[in-house]
Amino acid sequence: MQRDPLATNAALMARRNAAVARGVGQAHEIFVARARNAELWDVEGRRYIDFAGGIAVLNTGHCHPEVIAAVKSQLELYTHTCFQVLAYEPYVELAERLNALAPGDFAKKSLFLSTGAEAIENCIKIARAHTRRAGVIAFTGGYHGRTLLTLGLTGKVAPYKSGFGPFPGEVFHALFPNELHGISVADALVSVETILKNDIEADRVAAFIVEPVQGEGGFYIAPPAFIEGLKKIADRHGILLIADEIQTGAGRTGTWFACEQWTVAPDLIATAKSMAGGFPISGVVGRAEVMDAAAPGGLGGTYAGSPIGCAAALAVLKVFEDEQLLARSRAVGARLIAGLQRIAQAHKAIGDVRGLGAMVAIELFRDGNLARPDAELTKRVVAEAARRGLILLSCGTHGNVIRVLVPLTAPDALLDEGLRILADSFAALQ
């Protein structure tokens, strides 16, 4: 493809700023021209290694041939009917596949939608329909979407909630366990019980909603003891447990669903992002009797579970099987952790290296002091890495976490090249 010499990043940014709403943020002032697997090229012809993956959307890489072929084939048949009007087999097949993949020794059913926020909203709707209760308890640092209900569930104000209130009522936030920052599992569970004593009685709570690994919140992993304790509280009071797997799902953590690594099964799972290799689709899978609580017509959406998204998602499942990407996720994670630990040994600003499967992050502090999160250095490292050809994203309540969401299909040589760029970026900023 021939490059347009007038299509520079700067020129396109000027057009963007004039035409696009200010509230739509942008991590890097770069415009993509093409992408393959874990590499992309901008409109000026410069190559980048993609350690962001469209925010956990590209576990199978950019433009995986199997996914593209499946979408092209579906395009020739039909692109839309609205499943509630005229059904199609790919939706049913995808539901069957996800029902089989979800953990729990009980019958399951699924529902498909378009976005992660839609999946979360429908989890809450289903939970309320089943329990006939309204209350929901979420956790500090959690991120669940940008609609008003999902913003209410989100436990981080800036930039997501600022200026958009009031939010829906009957939503409460307990502490998420975070040993690095002094919040124990016991502290977190006590905070749940405190809400049930001080804010809302247990028999009015429909669900707990928790991320197995907090995404925007900073890649903090929910300890097994916390999930086990939360499930005991839930079972004692007839409260449902919802796993928000929008970011952790589709193999990112080394199992298809991260909650497969729990000792207990959630009642509902929300999934989206990488499940269709870059095409929009989301889903809710859960206990059949819970999923069936809503009356016919109560669930769905015009584009919900589109034929294109279903075809892409089925292709992603095939790719995971053919290329053994769950094992690859674990191998990628181990390689990244080892490489990041080597970088951390040379830079005391890196106070923690953590991950589950290939969902990996480092957390930065001023002079290594865990009481002083360093958001400024984090921004500088991300910018310097982009200047050198590596796309990264920051996250965390304090903005001091650098996360890695590289496609699982990235070869080892590319992973190592990205790690070298990150090491060089730290060295350049000393």
Order of alpha helices (4+ residues) and beta strands (2+ residues): alpha-beta-beta-beta-alpha-alpha-alpha-beta-alpha-beta-alpha-beta-alpha-beta-alpha-beta-beta-beta-alpha-alpha-alpha-beta-beta-alpha-beta-beta-beta-alpha
